[in-house]
Amino acid sequence: MGSTVSRPIPAGSSPIGSISYPLRHYAITSWLRAGIPVHVVQRMAGHKHLATTQRYVHFMKQDLEEAARRMAQAQGLKEESW
């Protein structure tokens, strides 16, 4: 696996502090998946702009697509029909 790059965060600006990017990414995505409102996640992550936090929402779209595929399979529908 490649090297992990740490991105410093000003002390006190985020409850997840100065941890590596993959761990921050995991934490933020997990919070969004848990249903924490995006503006709350923004503050928890220490993001100045909401747009920065919203970048993580695309992972939620992938989750929805996978759920739709599984539901269609459970109902015996072919992928082309949905």
PDB file with one MODEL, atoms N, CA, C and O in Angstrom:
MODEL        1
ATOM      1  N   MET A   1       0.841  -1.177   0.000  1.00  0.00           N
ATOM      2  CA  MET A   1       0.000   0.000   0.000  1.00  0.00           C
ATOM      3  C   MET A   1       0.881   1.233   0.000  1.00  0.00           C
ATOM      4  O   MET A   1       1.987   1.200   0.541  1.00  0.00           O
ATOM      5  N   GLY A   2       0.415   2.319  -0.595  1.00  0.00           N
ATOM      6  CA  GLY A   2       1.196   3.536  -0.690  1.00  0.00           C
ATOM      7  C   GLY A   2       1.362   4.223   0.646  1.00  0.00           C
ATOM      8  O   GLY A   2       0.794   3.795   1.651  1.00  0.00           O
ATOM      9  N   SER A   3       2.128   5.269   0.654  1.00  0.00           N
ATOM     10  CA  SER A   3       2.359   5.988   1.897  1.00  0.00           C
ATOM     11  C   SER A   3       1.135   6.828   2.258  1.00  0.00           C
ATOM     12  O   SER A   3       0.384   7.266   1.387  1.00  0.00           O
ATOM     13  N   THR A   4       0.957   7.039   3.540  1.00  0.00           N
ATOM     14  CA  THR A   4      -0.144   7.839   4.042  1.00  0.00           C
ATOM     15  C   THR A   4       0.368   9.236   4.317  1.00  0.00           C
ATOM     16  O   THR A   4       1.414   9.413   4.941  1.00  0.00           O
ATOM     17  N   VAL A   5      -0.365  10.221   3.853  1.00  0.00           N
ATOM     18  CA  VAL A   5       0.033  11.608   4.039  1.00  0.00           C
ATOM     19  C   VAL A   5      -0.843  12.213   5.118  1.00  0.00           C
ATOM     20  O   VAL A   5      -2.069  12.147   5.029  1.00  0.00           O
ATOM     21  N   SER A   6      -0.238  12.796   6.128  1.00  0.00           N
ATOM     22  CA  SER A   6      -0.994  13.474   7.175  1.00  0.00           C
ATOM     23  C   SER A   6      -1.147  14.933   6.798  1.00  0.00           C
ATOM     24  O   SER A   6      -0.222  15.578   6.303  1.00  0.00           O
ATOM     25  N   ARG A   7      -2.350  15.431   7.050  1.00  0.00           N
ATOM     26  CA  ARG A   7      -2.605  16.846   6.799  1.00  0.00           C
ATOM     27  C   ARG A   7      -2.860  17.514   8.143  1.00  0.00           C
ATOM     28  O   ARG A   7      -3.807  17.154   8.842  1.00  0.00           O
ATOM     29  N   PRO A   8      -2.025  18.485   8.513  1.00  0.00           N
ATOM     30  CA  PRO A   8      -2.191  19.114   9.817  1.00  0.00           C
ATOM     31  C   PRO A   8      -3.474  19.941   9.883  1.00  0.00           C
ATOM     32  O   PRO A   8      -3.878  20.579   8.911  1.00  0.00           O
ATOM     33  N   ILE A   9      -4.097  19.909  11.053  1.00  0.00           N
ATOM     34  CA  ILE A   9      -5.309  20.672  11.319  1.00  0.00           C
ATOM     35  C   ILE A   9      -5.013  21.515  12.547  1.00  0.00           C
ATOM     36  O   ILE A   9      -4.411  21.021  13.500  1.00  0.00           O
ATOM     37  N   PRO A  10      -5.421  22.776  12.544  1.00  0.00           N
ATOM     38  CA  PRO A  10      -5.158  23.599  13.722  1.00  0.00           C
ATOM     39  C   PRO A  10      -5.743  22.962  14.985  1.00  0.00           C
ATOM     40  O   PRO A  10      -6.873  22.473  14.975  1.00  0.00           O
ATOM     41  N   ALA A  11      -4.975  22.970  16.058  1.00  0.00           N
ATOM     42  CA  ALA A  11      -5.419  22.364  17.314  1.00  0.00           C
ATOM     43  C   ALA A  11      -6.729  22.980  17.766  1.00  0.00           C
ATOM     44  O   ALA A  11      -6.913  24.196  17.709  1.00  0.00           O
ATOM     45  N   GLY A  12      -7.630  22.135  18.211  1.00  0.00           N
ATOM     46  CA  GLY A  12      -8.906  22.603  18.720  1.00  0.00           C
ATOM     47  C   GLY A  12      -9.969  22.871  17.680  1.00  0.00           C
ATOM     48  O   GLY A  12     -11.102  23.196  18.036  1.00  0.00           O
ATOM     49  N   SER A  13      -9.644  22.745  16.411  1.00  0.00           N
ATOM     50  CA  SER A  13     -10.625  23.064  15.376  1.00  0.00           C
ATOM     51  C   SER A  13     -11.465  21.862  14.989  1.00  0.00           C
ATOM     52  O   SER A  13     -12.491  22.020  14.328  1.00  0.00           O
ATOM     53  N   SER A  14     -11.057  20.672  15.380  1.00  0.00           N
ATOM     54  CA  SER A  14     -11.767  19.466  14.973  1.00  0.00           C
ATOM     55  C   SER A  14     -11.617  18.386  16.034  1.00  0.00           C
ATOM     56  O   SER A  14     -10.526  18.190  16.571  1.00  0.00           O
ATOM     57  N   PRO A  15     -12.722  17.674  16.346  1.00  0.00           N
ATOM     58  CA  PRO A  15     -12.598  16.606  17.331  1.00  0.00           C
ATOM     59  C   PRO A  15     -11.766  15.424  16.837  1.00  0.00           C
ATOM     60  O   PRO A  15     -11.345  14.586  17.633  1.00  0.00           O
ATOM     61  N   ILE A  16     -11.528  15.354  15.521  1.00  0.00           N
ATOM     62  CA  ILE A  16     -10.704  14.255  15.031  1.00  0.00           C
ATOM     63  C   ILE A  16      -9.243  14.679  14.877  1.00  0.00           C
ATOM     64  O   ILE A  16      -8.394  13.898  14.448  1.00  0.00           O
ATOM     65  N   GLY A  17      -8.974  15.931  15.238  1.00  0.00           N
ATOM     66  CA  GLY A  17      -7.598  16.398  15.330  1.00  0.00           C
ATOM     67  C   GLY A  17      -6.759  16.186  14.089  1.00  0.00           C
ATOM     68  O   GLY A  17      -7.254  16.218  12.962  1.00  0.00           O
ATOM     69  N   SER A  18      -5.482  15.970  14.323  1.00  0.00           N
ATOM     70  CA  SER A  18      -4.520  15.821  13.248  1.00  0.00           C
ATOM     71  C   SER A  18      -4.239  14.338  13.011  1.00  0.00           C
ATOM     72  O   SER A  18      -3.262  13.787  13.519  1.00  0.00           O
ATOM     73  N   ILE A  19      -5.103  13.713  12.239  1.00  0.00           N
ATOM     74  CA  ILE A  19      -4.907  12.308  11.897  1.00  0.00           C
ATOM     75  C   ILE A  19      -4.766  12.192  10.393  1.00  0.00           C
ATOM     76  O   ILE A  19      -5.025  13.150   9.665  1.00  0.00           O
ATOM     77  N   SER A  20      -4.361  11.039   9.931  1.00  0.00           N
ATOM     78  CA  SER A  20      -4.115  10.868   8.510  1.00  0.00           C
ATOM     79  C   SER A  20      -5.401  11.029   7.694  1.00  0.00           C
ATOM     80  O   SER A  20      -6.503  10.813   8.199  1.00  0.00           O
ATOM     81  N   TYR A  21      -5.243  11.402   6.456  1.00  0.00           N
ATOM     82  CA  TYR A  21      -6.372  11.621   5.564  1.00  0.00           C
ATOM     83  C   TYR A  21      -7.286  10.404   5.450  1.00  0.00           C
ATOM     84  O   TYR A  21      -8.504  10.570   5.524  1.00  0.00           O
ATOM     85  N   PRO A  22      -6.761   9.189   5.274  1.00  0.00           N
ATOM     86  CA  PRO A  22      -7.677   8.036   5.169  1.00  0.00           C
ATOM     87  C   PRO A  22      -8.561   7.858   6.401  1.00  0.00           C
ATOM     88  O   PRO A  22      -9.726   7.477   6.281  1.00  0.00           O
ATOM     89  N   LEU A  23      -8.014   8.131   7.581  1.00  0.00           N
ATOM     90  CA  LEU A  23      -8.824   8.009   8.792  1.00  0.00           C
ATOM     91  C   LEU A  23      -9.868   9.117   8.875  1.00  0.00           C
ATOM     92  O   LEU A  23     -11.001   8.876   9.292  1.00  0.00           O
ATOM     93  N   ARG A  24      -9.493  10.317   8.485  1.00  0.00           N
ATOM     94  CA  ARG A  24     -10.473  11.429   8.448  1.00  0.00           C
ATOM     95  C   ARG A  24     -11.584  11.091   7.467  1.00  0.00           C
ATOM     96  O   ARG A  24     -12.766  11.270   7.762  1.00  0.00           O
ATOM     97  N   HIS A  25     -11.194  10.604   6.303  1.00  0.00           N
ATOM     98  CA  HIS A  25     -12.161  10.254   5.274  1.00  0.00           C
ATOM     99  C   HIS A  25     -13.140   9.199   5.805  1.00  0.00           C
ATOM    100  O   HIS A  25     -14.351   9.315   5.620  1.00  0.00           O
ATOM    101  N   TYR A  26     -12.604   8.181   6.460  1.00  0.00           N
ATOM    102  CA  TYR A  26     -13.431   7.122   7.025  1.00  0.00           C
ATOM    103  C   TYR A  26     -14.390   7.687   8.084  1.00  0.00           C
ATOM    104  O   TYR A  26     -15.577   7.360   8.089  1.00  0.00           O
ATOM    105  N   ALA A  27     -13.873   8.523   8.966  1.00  0.00           N
ATOM    106  CA  ALA A  27     -14.702   9.088  10.029  1.00  0.00           C
ATOM    107  C   ALA A  27     -15.833   9.935   9.455  1.00  0.00           C
ATOM    108  O   ALA A  27     -16.987   9.784   9.856  1.00  0.00           O
ATOM    109  N   ILE A  28     -15.513  10.813   8.530  1.00  0.00           N
ATOM    110  CA  ILE A  28     -16.525  11.708   7.953  1.00  0.00           C
ATOM    111  C   ILE A  28     -17.574  10.911   7.196  1.00  0.00           C
ATOM    112  O   ILE A  28     -18.768  11.171   7.340  1.00  0.00           O
ATOM    113  N   THR A  29     -17.151   9.954   6.400  1.00  0.00           N
ATOM    114  CA  THR A  29     -18.095   9.118   5.653  1.00  0.00           C
ATOM    115  C   THR A  29     -18.983   8.336   6.620  1.00  0.00           C
ATOM    116  O   THR A  29     -20.186   8.211   6.394  1.00  0.00           O
ATOM    117  N   SER A  30     -18.397   7.812   7.688  1.00  0.00           N
ATOM    118  CA  SER A  30     -19.164   7.055   8.684  1.00  0.00           C
ATOM    119  C   SER A  30     -20.209   7.934   9.357  1.00  0.00           C
ATOM    120  O   SER A  30     -21.341   7.501   9.572  1.00  0.00           O
ATOM    121  N   TRP A  31     -19.836   9.161   9.690  1.00  0.00           N
ATOM    122  CA  TRP A  31     -20.800  10.072  10.316  1.00  0.00           C
ATOM    123  C   TRP A  31     -21.969  10.344   9.380  1.00  0.00           C
ATOM    124  O   TRP A  31     -23.124  10.351   9.808  1.00  0.00           O
ATOM    125  N   LEU A  32     -21.674  10.565   8.113  1.00  0.00           N
ATOM    126  CA  LEU A  32     -22.751  10.826   7.153  1.00  0.00           C
ATOM    127  C   LEU A  32     -23.633   9.599   6.984  1.00  0.00           C
ATOM    128  O   LEU A  32     -24.856   9.721   6.919  1.00  0.00           O
ATOM    129  N   ARG A  33     -23.026   8.416   6.912  1.00  0.00           N
ATOM    130  CA  ARG A  33     -23.805   7.177   6.787  1.00  0.00           C
ATOM    131  C   ARG A  33     -24.673   6.944   8.014  1.00  0.00           C
ATOM    132  O   ARG A  33     -25.745   6.347   7.913  1.00  0.00           O
ATOM    133  N   ALA A  34     -24.218   7.409   9.168  1.00  0.00           N
ATOM    134  CA  ALA A  34     -24.975   7.240  10.411  1.00  0.00           C
ATOM    135  C   ALA A  34     -26.146   8.215  10.493  1.00  0.00           C
ATOM    136  O   ALA A  34     -26.950   8.154  11.423  1.00  0.00           O
ATOM    137  N   GLY A  35     -26.236   9.113   9.517  1.00  0.00           N
ATOM    138  CA  GLY A  35     -27.360  10.046   9.487  1.00  0.00           C
ATOM    139  C   GLY A  35     -27.121  11.363  10.195  1.00  0.00           C
ATOM    140  O   GLY A  35     -28.056  12.134  10.409  1.00  0.00           O
ATOM    141  N   ILE A  36     -25.876  11.628  10.563  1.00  0.00           N
ATOM    142  CA  ILE A  36     -25.583  12.923  11.188  1.00  0.00           C
ATOM    143  C   ILE A  36     -25.719  14.006  10.113  1.00  0.00           C
ATOM    144  O   ILE A  36     -25.148  13.872   9.031  1.00  0.00           O
ATOM    145  N   PRO A  37     -26.462  15.068  10.395  1.00  0.00           N
ATOM    146  CA  PRO A  37     -26.656  16.120   9.395  1.00  0.00           C
ATOM    147  C   PRO A  37     -25.333  16.674   8.874  1.00  0.00           C
ATOM    148  O   PRO A  37     -24.366  16.824   9.621  1.00  0.00           O
ATOM    149  N   VAL A  38     -25.313  16.971   7.593  1.00  0.00           N
ATOM    150  CA  VAL A  38     -24.068  17.378   6.936  1.00  0.00           C
ATOM    151  C   VAL A  38     -23.475  18.640   7.571  1.00  0.00           C
ATOM    152  O   VAL A  38     -22.253  18.770   7.645  1.00  0.00           O
ATOM    153  N   HIS A  39     -24.319  19.572   8.030  1.00  0.00           N
ATOM    154  CA  HIS A  39     -23.772  20.791   8.641  1.00  0.00           C
ATOM    155  C   HIS A  39     -23.124  20.496   9.997  1.00  0.00           C
ATOM    156  O   HIS A  39     -22.205  21.204  10.406  1.00  0.00           O
ATOM    157  N   VAL A  40     -23.595  19.455  10.697  1.00  0.00           N
ATOM    158  CA  VAL A  40     -22.972  19.043  11.956  1.00  0.00           C
ATOM    159  C   VAL A  40     -21.634  18.375  11.657  1.00  0.00           C
ATOM    160  O   VAL A  40     -20.642  18.638  12.337  1.00  0.00           O
ATOM    161  N   VAL A  41     -21.601  17.512  10.644  1.00  0.00           N
ATOM    162  CA  VAL A  41     -20.357  16.856  10.241  1.00  0.00           C
ATOM    163  C   VAL A  41     -19.337  17.908   9.810  1.00  0.00           C
ATOM    164  O   VAL A  41     -18.149  17.775  10.100  1.00  0.00           O
ATOM    165  N   GLN A  42     -19.790  18.939   9.128  1.00  0.00           N
ATOM    166  CA  GLN A  42     -18.899  20.022   8.713  1.00  0.00           C
ATOM    167  C   GLN A  42     -18.157  20.596   9.919  1.00  0.00           C
ATOM    168  O   GLN A  42     -16.940  20.777   9.877  1.00  0.00           O
ATOM    169  N   ARG A  43     -18.881  20.877  10.975  1.00  0.00           N
ATOM    170  CA  ARG A  43     -18.259  21.457  12.174  1.00  0.00           C
ATOM    171  C   ARG A  43     -17.355  20.441  12.865  1.00  0.00           C
ATOM    172  O   ARG A  43     -16.270  20.788  13.331  1.00  0.00           O
ATOM    173  N   MET A  44     -17.802  19.189  12.932  1.00  0.00           N
ATOM    174  CA  MET A  44     -16.996  18.148  13.580  1.00  0.00           C
ATOM    175  C   MET A  44     -15.676  17.939  12.844  1.00  0.00           C
ATOM    176  O   MET A  44     -14.646  17.684  13.466  1.00  0.00           O
ATOM    177  N   ALA A  45     -15.713  18.049  11.514  1.00  0.00           N
ATOM    178  CA  ALA A  45     -14.516  17.833  10.699  1.00  0.00           C
ATOM    179  C   ALA A  45     -13.623  19.069  10.636  1.00  0.00           C
ATOM    180  O   ALA A  45     -12.474  18.989  10.200  1.00  0.00           O
ATOM    181  N   GLY A  46     -14.151  20.202  11.069  1.00  0.00           N
ATOM    182  CA  GLY A  46     -13.363  21.432  11.014  1.00  0.00           C
ATOM    183  C   GLY A  46     -13.302  22.049   9.635  1.00  0.00           C
ATOM    184  O   GLY A  46     -12.380  22.806   9.332  1.00  0.00           O
ATOM    185  N   HIS A  47     -14.290  21.728   8.781  1.00  0.00           N
ATOM    186  CA  HIS A  47     -14.324  22.298   7.433  1.00  0.00           C
ATOM    187  C   HIS A  47     -14.887  23.714   7.478  1.00  0.00           C
ATOM    188  O   HIS A  47     -15.932  23.956   8.081  1.00  0.00           O
ATOM    189  N   LYS A  48     -14.199  24.630   6.847  1.00  0.00           N
ATOM    190  CA  LYS A  48     -14.654  26.018   6.786  1.00  0.00           C
ATOM    191  C   LYS A  48     -15.864  26.142   5.864  1.00  0.00           C
ATOM    192  O   LYS A  48     -16.790  26.903   6.147  1.00  0.00           O
ATOM    193  N   HIS A  49     -15.855  25.398   4.768  1.00  0.00           N
ATOM    194  CA  HIS A  49     -16.915  25.502   3.766  1.00  0.00           C
ATOM    195  C   HIS A  49     -17.718  24.205   3.702  1.00  0.00           C
ATOM    196  O   HIS A  49     -17.150  23.113   3.735  1.00  0.00           O
ATOM    197  N   LEU A  50     -19.024  24.330   3.612  1.00  0.00           N
ATOM    198  CA  LEU A  50     -19.899  23.171   3.515  1.00  0.00           C
ATOM    199  C   LEU A  50     -19.569  22.331   2.283  1.00  0.00           C
ATOM    200  O   LEU A  50     -19.700  21.108   2.313  1.00  0.00           O
ATOM    201  N   ALA A  51     -19.145  22.975   1.210  1.00  0.00           N
ATOM    202  CA  ALA A  51     -18.808  22.260  -0.030  1.00  0.00           C
ATOM    203  C   ALA A  51     -17.714  21.218   0.207  1.00  0.00           C
ATOM    204  O   ALA A  51     -17.706  20.171  -0.439  1.00  0.00           O
ATOM    205  N   THR A  52     -16.802  21.497   1.119  1.00  0.00           N
ATOM    206  CA  THR A  52     -15.743  20.537   1.425  1.00  0.00           C
ATOM    207  C   THR A  52     -16.346  19.260   1.998  1.00  0.00           C
ATOM    208  O   THR A  52     -15.948  18.160   1.615  1.00  0.00           O
ATOM    209  N   THR A  53     -17.293  19.396   2.904  1.00  0.00           N
ATOM    210  CA  THR A  53     -17.944  18.235   3.518  1.00  0.00           C
ATOM    211  C   THR A  53     -18.810  17.512   2.496  1.00  0.00           C
ATOM    212  O   THR A  53     -18.889  16.283   2.507  1.00  0.00           O
ATOM    213  N   GLN A  54     -19.448  18.254   1.628  1.00  0.00           N
ATOM    214  CA  GLN A  54     -20.354  17.653   0.651  1.00  0.00           C
ATOM    215  C   GLN A  54     -19.627  16.762  -0.348  1.00  0.00           C
ATOM    216  O   GLN A  54     -20.270  15.959  -1.024  1.00  0.00           O
ATOM    217  N   ARG A  55     -18.328  16.878  -0.459  1.00  0.00           N
ATOM    218  CA  ARG A  55     -17.564  15.987  -1.340  1.00  0.00           C
ATOM    219  C   ARG A  55     -17.706  14.526  -0.913  1.00  0.00           C
ATOM    220  O   ARG A  55     -17.611  13.619  -1.740  1.00  0.00           O
ATOM    221  N   TYR A  56     -17.929  14.312   0.358  1.00  0.00           N
ATOM    222  CA  TYR A  56     -18.053  12.954   0.885  1.00  0.00           C
ATOM    223  C   TYR A  56     -19.412  12.329   0.583  1.00  0.00           C
ATOM    224  O   TYR A  56     -19.570  11.113   0.694  1.00  0.00           O
ATOM    225  N   VAL A  57     -20.384  13.136   0.207  1.00  0.00           N
ATOM    226  CA  VAL A  57     -21.738  12.651  -0.035  1.00  0.00           C
ATOM    227  C   VAL A  57     -21.789  11.716  -1.238  1.00  0.00           C
ATOM    228  O   VAL A  57     -22.687  10.878  -1.307  1.00  0.00           O
ATOM    229  N   HIS A  58     -20.859  11.825  -2.191  1.00  0.00           N
ATOM    230  CA  HIS A  58     -20.905  10.953  -3.361  1.00  0.00           C
ATOM    231  C   HIS A  58     -20.786   9.486  -2.963  1.00  0.00           C
ATOM    232  O   HIS A  58     -21.258   8.609  -3.686  1.00  0.00           O
ATOM    233  N   PHE A  59     -20.163   9.214  -1.825  1.00  0.00           N
ATOM    234  CA  PHE A  59     -20.089   7.827  -1.351  1.00  0.00           C
ATOM    235  C   PHE A  59     -21.463   7.333  -0.944  1.00  0.00           C
ATOM    236  O   PHE A  59     -21.763   6.144  -1.051  1.00  0.00           O
ATOM    237  N   MET A  60     -22.289   8.241  -0.481  1.00  0.00           N
ATOM    238  CA  MET A  60     -23.651   7.871  -0.106  1.00  0.00           C
ATOM    239  C   MET A  60     -24.426   7.451  -1.361  1.00  0.00           C
ATOM    240  O   MET A  60     -25.243   6.533  -1.299  1.00  0.00           O
ATOM    241  N   LYS A  61     -24.180   8.104  -2.482  1.00  0.00           N
ATOM    242  CA  LYS A  61     -24.849   7.743  -3.734  1.00  0.00           C
ATOM    243  C   LYS A  61     -24.495   6.310  -4.124  1.00  0.00           C
ATOM    244  O   LYS A  61     -25.359   5.556  -4.572  1.00  0.00           O
ATOM    245  N   GLN A  62     -23.236   5.937  -3.955  1.00  0.00           N
ATOM    246  CA  GLN A  62     -22.822   4.568  -4.256  1.00  0.00           C
ATOM    247  C   GLN A  62     -23.561   3.576  -3.361  1.00  0.00           C
ATOM    248  O   GLN A  62     -23.949   2.502  -3.821  1.00  0.00           O
ATOM    249  N   ASP A  63     -23.758   3.920  -2.098  1.00  0.00           N
ATOM    250  CA  ASP A  63     -24.497   3.055  -1.185  1.00  0.00           C
ATOM    251  C   ASP A  63     -25.936   2.881  -1.663  1.00  0.00           C
ATOM    252  O   ASP A  63     -26.474   1.775  -1.624  1.00  0.00           O
ATOM    253  N   LEU A  64     -26.560   3.968  -2.114  1.00  0.00           N
ATOM    254  CA  LEU A  64     -27.943   3.904  -2.594  1.00  0.00           C
ATOM    255  C   LEU A  64     -28.058   3.045  -3.848  1.00  0.00           C
ATOM    256  O   LEU A  64     -29.002   2.268  -3.993  1.00  0.00           O
ATOM    257  N   GLU A  65     -27.103   3.187  -4.742  1.00  0.00           N
ATOM    258  CA  GLU A  65     -27.128   2.382  -5.965  1.00  0.00           C
ATOM    259  C   GLU A  65     -26.994   0.893  -5.643  1.00  0.00           C
ATOM    260  O   GLU A  65     -27.669   0.061  -6.248  1.00  0.00           O
ATOM    261  N   GLU A  66     -26.128   0.563  -4.696  1.00  0.00           N
ATOM    262  CA  GLU A  66     -25.955  -0.825  -4.287  1.00  0.00           C
ATOM    263  C   GLU A  66     -27.226  -1.351  -3.622  1.00  0.00           C
ATOM    264  O   GLU A  66     -27.630  -2.487  -3.871  1.00  0.00           O
ATOM    265  N   ALA A  67     -27.849  -0.543  -2.789  1.00  0.00           N
ATOM    266  CA  ALA A  67     -29.093  -0.961  -2.133  1.00  0.00           C
ATOM    267  C   ALA A  67     -30.188  -1.192  -3.170  1.00  0.00           C
ATOM    268  O   ALA A  67     -30.940  -2.160  -3.065  1.00  0.00           O
ATOM    269  N   ALA A  68     -30.287  -0.321  -4.166  1.00  0.00           N
ATOM    270  CA  ALA A  68     -31.290  -0.486  -5.221  1.00  0.00           C
ATOM    271  C   ALA A  68     -31.043  -1.764  -6.011  1.00  0.00           C
ATOM    272  O   ALA A  68     -31.988  -2.473  -6.357  1.00  0.00           O
ATOM    273  N   ARG A  69     -29.789  -2.059  -6.295  1.00  0.00           N
ATOM    274  CA  ARG A  69     -29.450  -3.290  -7.017  1.00  0.00           C
ATOM    275  C   ARG A  69     -29.859  -4.520  -6.213  1.00  0.00           C
ATOM    276  O   ARG A  69     -30.431  -5.463  -6.760  1.00  0.00           O
ATOM    277  N   ARG A  70     -29.570  -4.507  -4.929  1.00  0.00           N
ATOM    278  CA  ARG A  70     -29.913  -5.661  -4.083  1.00  0.00           C
ATOM    279  C   ARG A  70     -31.424  -5.833  -3.948  1.00  0.00           C
ATOM    280  O   ARG A  70     -31.926  -6.957  -3.949  1.00  0.00           O
ATOM    281  N   MET A  71     -32.144  -4.723  -3.834  1.00  0.00           N
ATOM    282  CA  MET A  71     -33.603  -4.803  -3.728  1.00  0.00           C
ATOM    283  C   MET A  71     -34.201  -5.355  -5.014  1.00  0.00           C
ATOM    284  O   MET A  71     -35.115  -6.178  -4.974  1.00  0.00           O
ATOM    285  N   ALA A  72     -33.691  -4.906  -6.144  1.00  0.00           N
ATOM    286  CA  ALA A  72     -34.187  -5.398  -7.435  1.00  0.00           C
ATOM    287  C   ALA A  72     -33.923  -6.891  -7.576  1.00  0.00           C
ATOM    288  O   ALA A  72     -34.779  -7.630  -8.062  1.00  0.00           O
ATOM    289  N   GLN A  73     -32.749  -7.334  -7.157  1.00  0.00           N
ATOM    290  CA  GLN A  73     -32.426  -8.761  -7.220  1.00  0.00           C
ATOM    291  C   GLN A  73     -33.346  -9.565  -6.310  1.00  0.00           C
ATOM    292  O   GLN A  73     -33.784 -10.656  -6.675  1.00  0.00           O
ATOM    293  N   ALA A  74     -33.636  -9.036  -5.138  1.00  0.00           N
ATOM    294  CA  ALA A  74     -34.501  -9.739  -4.195  1.00  0.00           C
ATOM    295  C   ALA A  74     -35.921  -9.873  -4.741  1.00  0.00           C
ATOM    296  O   ALA A  74     -36.629 -10.825  -4.412  1.00  0.00           O
ATOM    297  N   GLN A  75     -36.330  -8.929  -5.567  1.00  0.00           N
ATOM    298  CA  GLN A  75     -37.669  -8.962  -6.162  1.00  0.00           C
ATOM    299  C   GLN A  75     -37.676  -9.675  -7.508  1.00  0.00           C
ATOM    300  O   GLN A  75     -38.708  -9.749  -8.175  1.00  0.00           O
ATOM    301  N   GLY A  76     -36.533 -10.193  -7.897  1.00  0.00           N
ATOM    302  CA  GLY A  76     -36.429 -10.937  -9.150  1.00  0.00           C
ATOM    303  C   GLY A  76     -36.412 -10.070 -10.393  1.00  0.00           C
ATOM    304  O   GLY A  76     -36.679 -10.557 -11.491  1.00  0.00           O
ATOM    305  N   LEU A  77     -36.100  -8.791 -10.236  1.00  0.00           N
ATOM    306  CA  LEU A  77     -36.034  -7.880 -11.388  1.00  0.00           C
ATOM    307  C   LEU A  77     -34.640  -7.937 -12.006  1.00  0.00           C
ATOM    308  O   LEU A  77     -33.639  -8.102 -11.309  1.00  0.00           O
ATOM    309  N   LYS A  78     -34.599  -7.800 -13.314  1.00  0.00           N
ATOM    310  CA  LYS A  78     -33.303  -7.732 -14.002  1.00  0.00           C
ATOM    311  C   LYS A  78     -32.810  -6.299 -13.943  1.00  0.00           C
ATOM    312  O   LYS A  78     -33.597  -5.353 -13.910  1.00  0.00           O
ATOM    313  N   GLU A  79     -31.500  -6.157 -13.930  1.00  0.00           N
ATOM    314  CA  GLU A  79     -30.885  -4.828 -13.789  1.00  0.00           C
ATOM    315  C   GLU A  79     -31.342  -3.881 -14.894  1.00  0.00           C
ATOM    316  O   GLU A  79     -31.480  -2.684 -14.644  1.00  0.00           O
ATOM    317  N   GLU A  80     -31.579  -4.369 -16.087  1.00  0.00           N
ATOM    318  CA  GLU A  80     -31.971  -3.492 -17.194  1.00  0.00           C
ATOM    319  C   GLU A  80     -33.344  -2.856 -16.954  1.00  0.00           C
ATOM    320  O   GLU A  80     -33.636  -1.796 -17.508  1.00  0.00           O
ATOM    321  N   SER A  81     -34.195  -3.495 -16.129  1.00  0.00           N
ATOM    322  CA  SER A  81     -35.551  -2.995 -15.950  1.00  0.00           C
ATOM    323  C   SER A  81     -35.646  -1.868 -14.931  1.00  0.00           C
ATOM    324  O   SER A  81     -36.696  -1.240 -14.791  1.00  0.00           O
ATOM    325  N   TRP A  82     -34.569  -1.616 -14.230  1.00  0.00           N
ATOM    326  CA  TRP A  82     -34.623  -0.511 -13.270  1.00  0.00           C
ATOM    327  C   TRP A  82     -33.569   0.472 -13.615  1.00  0.00           C
ATOM    328  O   TRP A  82     -33.429   1.490 -12.937  1.00  0.00           O
TER     329      TRP A  82
ENDMDL
END
